[in-house]
Amino acid sequence: MSYAIQELVVRDVAPVETGEITELLAVAMGDGPVARWLSPNASIRRRYAPAYFEIFAEHATRYGEVYATVDTYTGQMSGVALWFPFTSVIPSPDGYDRRVKEADPSAFDRVRALDDALDTHHPLVPHHYLAFLAVRPSHQGRGIGSALIDRHHRRLDAAGIPAYLEANDPRNRDLYLRHGYVSHAAIRLPDGPQIWPMWRAPMP
């Protein structure tokens, strides 16, 4: 069955829907290169991934901006983007260290190493930060990620605000390059994958 971009409904997400966001993030990203580095044991990783992603889903609905695409045939959330407007001060997630330990105690030290590496490279000038872009595996390759990115980019361009993200694999990096991002020197996690910081200036 063909799946045209016109069949997508891109909408803002209300805070009450964090469970669906969490489930989608875990399904789409729970076996990615960074997730495998954080928690190499697949059974442990899949058991605790929802609790880890729930931290960010809840935080984004409180302090960020969340967009989702919905499959109009099934009503199921097919993609989600979590943005944080770092044009003002945003607090850290409540109880972050405790919740990370509860999510996967064995991954705690690597989560902190990841956070430190990302924080070191995060720009200080005002911008919007794309923390997560996730598309359900059964819906990938249909333009959903691009639709979610373009929705927010239109707002950023109109306001003259730049954007920042980290790409966690070459395929994602190529997607962001096509949307106007510039890739900087890769971050190499200890004995782990590369992550590419990427910056996008507002476009006229």
C-alpha positions, 0 to 999 in steps of 0.5 A: 500500500502506498503511503503519501505524506498527505495522509499524515496528520501532524499535531501538537501533543498534550501532556496526557499522552506521554505513555504513547510517546514513551512507547514509540520512543522505546520501540523506535530507538531502544535498539539504536547504536547509542541504546546498545552502547548504554545497555548492551544486554538486549533483554535488560535494555528492552525491559528498562527502555520505556522508563528511560524515555519516559523521563524525556517525554514527560519533560518535553510536555512540560517544558518543550514542544512535542509534535506527532504524526498519526496513521489515519488508518489505525489512529496509532502514533507513527512518529514523534519529535521532542523539541526544547526551546533553549531561548530561555532557561529550562530546568533539568528533569525532576529526579533525573539521576534517581530515575535513570538509576531506576530505569537501568542501574547497570547503565547509569555510569554510561548515561552520565558519560553520554550526558557529559559528552553532549553537554560539552558540545551543546551550544550556548547561544539561543536555539531550539534543540531537537532532543528526539525524532522517532518514527515507528519502524513499520512506518519508516521511509515514508517521509514522516521524519521530514514532515515533523522536522519541516513543521517546526522549521517553518516556525523557527525560520519565521522567528529567525531562530537556529536549531541544534541536534545530535545525529546518532547514525549516518542515515540520520545525519544524511536526513538532517543534512538534507534539511539544512543542518551542518555537521560538526566533528563527531563525538566518539563515546568511549568504546562506543558509536559516534554522535554528530553535533549538527547546527541549522541556521534559520533560512529565509 
